[in-house]
Amino acid sequence: MSLELLVTLGVFAPLLGAAIVGLSGRRLGDLISKSITTGLLFFSCAVAWIVLSQWIWGGLQAFTVELFPFINVGDFQSVWSIRIDALSAVMLVVVTTVSSLVHLYSWGYMAEDPDKPRFFAYLSLFTFAMLALVTAADFMQLFFGWEGVGLASYLLIGFWYKKSTASAAAIKAFVVNRVGDFGFALGIFTVFWMFGTIQFAELFPMIASKAGTGWAFLGHTWSAIDLAAFLLFVGAMGKSAQFFLHTWLPDAMEGPTPVSALIHAATMVTAGVYMVCLLSPIFEYAPVASAIVALIGAITALFAATVGLAQNDIKRVIAYSTCSQLGYMFFAAGVGAYQAAMFHLFTHAFFKALLFLGAGSVIHGMHHEQDMRKMGGLWKLLPVTYAVMTIGTIAITGLGIPGVGGFAGFYSKDSIIESAFASFSNGHSAMGLFAFMVGILAAGLTAYYSWRLVFMTFHNKPVWKDAHHGDEAHGHAHDDHASHAQLETHSEPIADDEHAHDDHGHHGPLKPHESPWVMLVPLLLLSVGAVAAGLVFAPYFIGDGEHAFWRGAIFTGPDNHVLHESHSVPTWVKWSPLILTLIGTFAAFWLYVLKEGMARRMADRGGVIHAFLYNKWYFDELYDAVFVKGAKAVGDLFWKVGDVKIIDGLGPNGAAWASLKSAARLAKIQSGYVYHYAFVMLLGVAGFLAFAIYAWGA
């Protein structure tokens, strides 16, 4: 079998699984449905690793398989294709590896759910849409996959659709992403207007020749390349939850935890980063847009890290860490270190999926409890989960010794921070210094909130011993802000007058337990990636041989030597992330272990800063006041004033009212008496004669 055919089968296998199970899942049954979708995903995963290994060690060259015409409208030509190069090979591995392990993990996590076929069909549909996105050879197929993962995320976030918070979160994600996608569509239009093509192979060689193209608007000539790049980045802001368009991501935790791991940690949210790196030929000639990418990425990294300090829902802490890590990737791409951005995307997939699925294991063991303030002392009861969560925490904090090594996050995150400094020192990007300072500060904050999660969950006093499991484990949230932290349930929400039951169908004290092996095996496999992915793949992604690995899949301009110069930054730059990481780790250890209870007392006292961080910089409230209530006020103005009072009042309702009143008065003339009519006729004749005499006399 040729590699082209094998890759084609690997890309379409998840779609086949989604179609079979989605249409016939109830007749096939849970076991067959799970087996079909999971088996096809593992087949796609095997194909992806074959492609990557052939790319690295087999000398595989880039190729494109054209399957069938997609859209042909004049010069707007799109062919459904499968494009394989270094970028798509990396993304194939990321998407299929995480997705296949999530499918397997869901066998245990979703065991009690009555709609397992629907869930697994949605997972496979999402995976196909993501594979279509990363193998696209033109903007049209890229946009199809882009919207496909948006649809699948809507379905998966709102999977428990009878739960009001889940439905609201799904709608919020869909609406916010539509804002970004509008900019993305405008960016595609701009590219087609400039170059007359949407095919990447035709487009990229033409960019340098039109780098100076301007667009006259409002008396000013704008850089068309910068405009196109900025609009495309707006789409990435929505999909990858960057500052201003980030509000949907934390709320998306209302979906099942495997969804959080698959979509909102390792794959869909990284689509924006992948798109910017894929379009490096455009961004290299768009310095203003690149500076905006770096600025927004750095602000997002800092913003999300600060918010993560004050969250108590275990999944929301990890969700904000996702926002922060995506910010790292974007400011790396913004300063020209696209290779470092892709490397962090790759390593992040392993340890972030590990952390999310580990959190799911905790939630499963705690009978669906998500509030870390109601946990504690779980390391003895959930030893495997504790071990893998610790590995994931070490990886995400980037703990390692320069010149010696560390876990996966150490190699990729430090490469980004060093690249940001190098871009400033060599004058390539003015945003480099700001990104560098934010990067090391966010590293310290990441260490603090990540270890805070571990200490509150697995150490400290076991608060759950004092809680009674039953009437508050399901149905409604029970922290101080229930509307923002609904507890996750594996079945339809129960009625208020019903009693909740634990996994064994009885009431009683909460008894945490380790997850089944079908859930633990994916965690152990992901932990291997969290430990070794950085060490194994660093030479290929960011080492001296990175040009041989990327082979033109990433374009860097003649003045862009950022990645090369990042290897020779001053020693203090290399050690800065480690120092800040150790400070953040010690601060968490001191507050949550040595001085246990101090942080809780500080939080209980509140204060302006804690309230500001706990309420996520009040973005939800701001957007509600400006956009939701503002749109409602504008709608009410047009409806109640414009439509009802002006249009209806002066139009249909006004004319109808006048006709009614006139008819009522005229009706009084119709008395029915003959002498009344004779009198009116006499008046008419008199009037006619008077007019005739006047006219004759004139």
N, C-alpha and C positions, 0 to 999 in steps of 0.2 A: 504494500500500500504506500503510495507516495505521501510525502509530508504535507503537500498542499491539500490532499483529500482528508488526511488525518486531522489537520487543523480545522478544516471546514466542518467535519463531524463534531469536533470538540466544541466549536462555537455554537452549533445548532442543537447539541444534545440537551442542554437545559430547556430550550424551547419545546423540544419533543416531550420531555418529562412534564413540563407545565401544561401542555395541551392534553396529554393523556390523563393526568391526575385531575386537572381542572374540569375536564368534561365527564370523566367516568370514575372519579375518586370514590364516590359514595357506593357505587356498585363494586368496585375493586376491593374496598375495605382499607383500613388503616395500614396494615402491615405491607400489603402490596404497594400502596401509594407511596409510603415512605421508602420502600426498597427501590422503586423505579426512580424516583427523583434523586435519592442519595446516590444510587449506583451510577446514574448518568453524570452526576456532578463529580464523582471520583474519577470517572473516565475523562472528563474535561480537564480535571486537575492533572492527571497523568500526562495528557497531551501537552498541557502548558509547561510542565517541568521538562518534558522532552525537547520542546522548542527552545526553552532557555538554556538547557545544557548544550544543545546543538549550536546555539548562538555563541556561547562562551568557549566551549572546547572543540566544537566540530567545524568551526569556520563557516557557519551558515550565513548566507547573504540575504539582504532584504528582498522580499518579493511580495507581490500583490495578486490575489486570486479574484478575478472579476466574475461574479456569479450571474447577475441579470440586471437589465436596466431598471432603475428606480423611478426617476422623474426626468422627463425630457420636455422642456418648455423653452423653445427658442434656443438661446445660448446657455440657458440654465440646464446643464446636463449633469445627472447624478447616476452613478452605477453602484449597485450594492456590491461591495468588495470586502475582502479580508486582507488587510495590510499587516504584514509582519516585519517589524524592525526591532531595534533594541527597546524602544519605549513600549510598544505593544507586547513584546515578549515578557517584560517585567510586569506589566499590568495584568496579563493573562495569569501569571503565577499568583499575584496578589489576590485577584478576584476569585479564581477557582479554588485556591487553597483555603482561604477564609470561608468561602461559601460551602465547600464540601464538609469542612469541620463543623460549621454551624448546622448544616443539615443533620450530621451525626449527633451532635450535642442536643438538638431539638427532639430526638427520639426520647430522651429522658425528660427534658425540661417541659415538653408539651404533652407528656404522657396522659395527663388528666383531661386535656382539652377535647371536646367532642368534634371539633372542626379541623382535625389534623390534615386531611387531604387538601382542604382549601389553603391552609397555612403553607404546606410544602409546595403547592402549586404556585403560590405567590412568591416564595423564596426563589424557585427556579425561574419564574418569569423575570424577576429582578436581575438574576444572574445573567440571563440571556441579553437583556437590555444593556447591561454594563459591558458585556463582551462585544456587542454590536458597536458600542461607543468607542471602546479602546482599539478596535480593529478597523475603524472607519478610514476610508481613503479620501473622503471629501466632507465638506461642511454639512451636507444634507443628511447623510447617514449619521454623522456625529450628533446632529440635532435630534434625529430620531431616537438614538440611544439616550440622549440627554433627557428628552421628554419621557421616554420609556421608564427610566429609573425613577423619575418624578412620580409617574403613575403608580409604579410598584411600591414606592415608599409611602404614598398616600394610602394604598390598600393595606400595607403592613402596619403602619402606625395606628391606623384605625381598625386593626383586625378585630379587637373586642369592641365592635361598633355600638353595642348596647351600653357601653360605659361612656358617659357623656364627656368626660375629660379626654378620653381617647379620640372620640370623634372630633372634638374641638381642636386637639393637637394635630390631627390629620389635615383638617381644613386650614389651620394656620400654616403648616408646612407647605401646603399646596399653593396658598395665596402668596406667601413671601417668595417662594421660588418663581412664581409667575412674574413678579417684579424684576427679578434678575434675568429671567428668560426673555423678557421684552428687550432688555439691553443686549442680550446675546443675539437675538434675531436682528436687531438693528446693526450690530457689528457684522453679521454675515452679509446683510444687504450692502453695507459700506464696502466690504471686501469685493463683492461681486461688481459693484459700481466702479471700483477702481481698476480691477484686473480682468473683469469679464469672464471669470472662472471661479469655481468653488473646489476644483480638484487640487489637492495638496501638491501632487507631483508637478502640476503646471504652475501653481501659484508661487511656491517658494523661490524658484529661480528668478522670478520677475520682480521680487520685492526690492532688491537693491537698486534697480534701475528707476523705480518710482518712489524712492525714499523722500524726495523733495516735493512730492505732489501736495498742493495746497487746496483748501476748500474755502471759498469766500462766503462769509455769512456774517450778517450784522455789522458790516463795515470792517471786518477783520478776516485775515487769511489764516485758517487753522491748518495744522499738519494733519493731513488725511490719514497717514499711518498711525499717528498717535490717537486720533479719533477712533479708528477701527479697533485698535488694541484696547483702548479704554472701554469701549462698549462691550467687547468680548469679555473683558475682565469683570464687568458688572454681572454677566451671567455666572462667572466663577464665584463671585461674592455670594450670590444666592445659593448656589449648589453646595459650596464649601463653607457656608455659614460664617462669612467674614463680617467684620464690624459694620453696623447699620443693618445688615440683612442676616444677622446671627440668631435672631430671637426664636426661630422655629426649632433649632436643634435641641435645646434642653427639654422643651415640651414634648419632643418626639420620643422621650423616654417612656411615654405612656404605652408604647407598643411593647410586645413581649421582649424580654432581654436578648434572645438570639437575634432579633431584628436590630436592636441597638448595636450589637457587635458587628453584624454584617453591613448594615447600611450606614450607620451614623458613627462608625469608628474607622473602618478599614477600607471601604470601597467607594460608596456613592459620594461621600463628602470629599474624597480625594480626586474626584473627576475634574474639579476646577484646577487643581495643581497640575494634573496631567495635561489638561488643555493648554495651560500657559506654557508648559515645557514643550509640548508638541508644536506650538506656534512660536517657538523661540526665534525663527527667522523674522517674524513680524515684530516681536518685542525688542529685538536687538536694534532695530531701526526706529524704535519709538521710545526715546529716553524719558519723555514726560510721563507716558503711560507706565513705564517701568518704575519710575520713582513713585507713582501712585500705588502700584502694586506693593512695593517695599514698605511704604508708609502705612497702608491699610493692614498689611500683614503684621508689622511690628505692633501697631496699636491693638490688633486682635489678640496677639500673643500676651500682651500685658493685661488687657482688659479681662480676658477669660481667666487668666491666672489669679487675678485679684478676686474675682467673683467666686472661684473655686475654694477660696480660703474659708468662706462662711457658709457653705452649703452642708446640709445634714443628710440628704438623700444620697445613698451610696452611688446610684446611677447618675445622678446629676453632677456629682463631683467629677466623675469620669467623663461625662459629657462636656463639661467646661474644659477639662484637660484636652479633649479632642479639639475644641475651638482654638486653644492656645497652641497646640502642636501644628495645626493647620496654618496658623499665623507664622510659625517658624518656616514652614515650607514656602509660603508665599513671599516672605521677605528675602529668602534665599534666591528665589527665581527673580525677584525684583532687582537684586544687586548683580544679577548675571550668573549666579551659581546654580544653574538649572540641574546639573548633575547631583549636587548636594541635596537639592529639593527632592529629586526623585529617589535618592538613597534614603532620605528620612521617611518618605512615603512608604518605601519598601519595608524598612525596619519597624516603622510605626504600626503597620498592619499586623505584625505578629504580637507585639506587646500590648497594643490597645485592644485587639480582639481577645487576648488572654485576660486582660483586666475586666473587660465587660462580661465575658463568659464566667470568669471567676466571681464577679459580683452576682451573676445569676445563680451560681452555685451557693453563695451565701444566702441569697434570697430564698432559694429552694430549701436549704437546710434550716432557715429561720421561719419556715411556713409563710413565705411571702411578705416578710417584714423588710422594709427598705431604709428605715430611719436608723442611722448609725448610733444615735443617742440611746437606742433600745437594744444595743448589741453588747459586745464586750466579752472577753474571755473565751473566744471561740477557737483559739489555736489548738487546743487539745481535742476538741470535738470534731473539727474539720481540718485535720492535719494536712491532707493533700491540697485542699483549697488554699489553706494558709501558705503552704510552700510555693505554689504557683503564683499566688497573688504577690508574695514577696519578690519573686523573680521578676514579675511584671513591673513592680514598683521600682526595683533597682534599674531595670531597663529604661523606663520612662524618665527617670530622674537623670539619666546619662551618667551614672556613677562609674568612674574609671580613672585610671592614672595615665596622664599623657606620657607617651613613649613606652608604656607597658601594655595597656589594654583595658577592656571592660566589657560590659554587656552591649547589646545591639544599639541602644540609644546613645551610648557614649560616642561611638564612631560617627553617627549621622548628625546628631545635634551639635557636637563640637565642630564638625566640618562646616556647618551652617554659620555658627558664630565666628569662626576664624575667617570664613569667606566674606562675611559682612565687614569685618575689620580690614581685610585685604582690599575690598572694593573701595573703601574710604581712603586708605593709605596710598593707593595707586591712582586715585582720582577718577576711578571708573564710575562711582556712584556717590552723589552727595548724601544720600540717605544711609550710606553704610555705617557711619558712626552712630547715628540714632538707632539703627537696627541692632548694632553690636551691643550698645548699652542696654537696650530693652531685652536682648537675648540673654545676657548674663543675669539680669535682674529677674526675668521670668524663670530662669533655671533655678534660682533660689526659692521662688514662690512655688514652683512645681514640686520641688523636694519637700517643702513644708506641707502642702495640702495632700500630697500622695502618701507621705508617711503618717499624716494625721488620719487618713482613711484606715491605714493598717492598724494603727494603735487603737483607734476608737472601736474598730470592728473585732480585732483578734486579741487585743490586750485589755487593760483596764478592768474594772469591776464588771462582772457579767450581769448587766442590768436586767436581762431577760428573765433571770430567776425570780424577779419580783413581779413579773407580769403574768397575767392569766390569759392563756391562749384560747380564743373562741370568738367572743362577740366583737373583737376589734381586729381580727386578722384579715377579714374580708369586708367587702361592701363599701367601706368608706375609709378615708385617710384619717389618721389620728395624731398627726403632729400639729404644731401651732398654726400651720399654714396649709390646711387640708387641700385647698384648691390648687396648690402648686405641687403637691407631693402625694398624689393619689397612689394608694398601694396597688401593686400589681397582683392580679388574680388570674388563675388559669381556667376560669370558667366564667359564665355570665354572672354579672353582679347580682347578688341575692336581694330579695326584698327586705325592707327595713324590719319587718316583723319576724323574719326568719333568723335562725341562729347559724353562725359560721362554724365550720368544722375544719379540723386540721387534716393532714394528708391521710390520716387513718380513720377519719369519720367519727371522731369523738372529741369531747371537750376535755380540758385539763391543762396542767402546766405546760408551758412551751418547752419542747425538748429538741434542741438543734441536733441535726444529724448530717453526716457526710453524704454527698451526692452519689448516685449510682455510677458505675464505671463507664457506662455509655456517655456520660457527661464528663467524666474525669479524663478519659483518653484524649479527647480533643485538647483539653487544657495542658496535658503533658506534652503533646506534640507541638502546640504553640509555644510552650515554654522553651523548647529546644531552639526554635527560631528566635525567641526573645534573648536567649543567651548567645547564640552563635552567628546569627545573620549578619551582624556588623563585622565580626572578625573575618568571616568567610568571603563576603562580597565586597568589602571596602576596596580591595585592590582593583576590582573591576569597575565599580561605580565612580570612585573618586581618586584612585591611585594613579601612578604614572602610566598605567596602561588603559586609562579610561577612554582615550580616543579610539583605541582598538575595540573597546567594548561598545561604545555608542555608535561608532561608524557613521557619523553624519546624521543620526536620528535627532541629535540636539545640535543646533547651530549656535556658534559663538562668533561674534564679530572679530575683526583683526585686532581691535584694541582691548578685547576682553580676555584678560589673563588672570581673572579672579581666582579660579579654582587652583591653578598652578601656584599662584603667589600665596594662597592660604596655607600651603605647607611650610612656608618660611616666615610666618608671623612671629613677633617677639615671644619670648618664653612666658612673660606675664599674661599675654593674651591666651595662650594655651591652658594656663593654670586657673584663669579667672572662673570658668564655669564650675570647676571642681570645688574651688573655695566657696562660691556662693551656694553650691549644692550641699556642701557639708554644713554651712551655716543654717540653711533651711532645715536640714535633717535634724541638727541638734536642737533648733528651736522647737520643732515638733516633739522631739523626745523629751525635752525639758517640760513643755507645757502639758503633755498628755500622758507621760509616764512618771517622770520624777516628781512633778507637781500635779498629779492627777486630780482633776476637778477644777483646777484654776481656770482653764479655758472655758469650761461650762459656766462658771460663775461670771466670768467676763462677758460671755454672750448673754447671760440672763440679765445683766445690768444694761445691756443694749448700748446705746450711744449712736452718734451720728454716723461714724465710720462703719460700725457693724451693720447698721440699718441700710446704709448705702450699698455695701457689698452684698448683704443678704438679699436685698431686693434688686440685685443685678443692675446697679446703676440706674434703676428706675426706668429702664428702656421700655418695658411693657406698659407702664403707666403713661410714659410720654407718648408712645405710639397710639395708645388708646385715646388719649386726650386730643392728639393732633389729627390722626388719621381716622380712627373709628368714630369718635364723637364728632370730629370735624366733618367727615363725610356724611354722617347722619344729619348734622346741622344744615349742611348745604342741600342735602336731599329734602329735608323738611322745608327749607326755604323755597325750593323750586316746586315742591308739591303743594304745601299749604298756601303759599303766597302766589307763586307764579301760575300754578295749574288751577287750584281751586278758586282763588279770589280774582285773579286777573283773567286767565283764559276762560275758565268756566263761568266766572262771575259776569264778564263782559260778553262772552260768547254764548254758548248753548244755554247756560242757566239764565243769563241776563235776557236774551231774546225770548226764551220761554216764559220768564217772569213777566216781561213787558206784554207779550201776547196774551197771557192769562189775564192780566189786569185790564188790558184794553177790551178783551172779549167780554169780561164781566160787566164793564160799563156800557158797551154797545148792546149787550143783551137786554139792558133795561129799556132801551128804545123799543124793542119788540114787545109792545104791550098787548097786541091782539085786537085793539079797538079800531073800527073802520074810520071813525072821525079823526083819530090820531094820524092815520095814514093819509087821509084826505087833506088834512092840514099841512102835512109835510109835502104832499104833492103840490098844493097851492103855493107854498113857499118856493118850491122848485120852479114852478111856472113864473112866479113873480120875479124870481132871480134871473131867469132866462130872458124875460121881456126887458128887464132893466139893462142887462148886458147888450141886448139887441139895439135898444134905443141909444145907448151910449156909443155903440160901434157905428150906428147909422148917422148919428150927429157928428161924429168925428170925421 
